[in-house]
Amino acid sequence: MNNFAEKQIFEKADNWAKNNKKIVLATVIQTWGSSPLGIGSRMIINEDGNFLGSVSGGCVESKVIEECISLIKNKKNCKKIEFKVSNENAWDVGLACGGDILIYIEEITK
């Protein structure tokens, strides 16, 4: 991720925090095989489902957003989410290209 994109993500997170929104940061921490984005790719998601940045593409990001909102609702601090091509739902979440991806999600607090 380039510095400009990362700066935009954290500026948006700061803006949401100032407006008392709950925020989760999603970061790609491991990949194997073919994956759309590499380790260190980031995305922020707020409690309303608004997001900025990217950790993968398509259906994977939709599932990451769902997991982030669930993290907030269930008052958890962090979680790892793994998407594997070998999962029976690989086609559903967009990993039919032959890769695995591990994403760490954590709530950002003031």
Helices and strands as residue ranges (DSSP letters): H 3-18, E 23-33, E 42-46, E 51-53, H 58-73, E 78-83, E 99-108
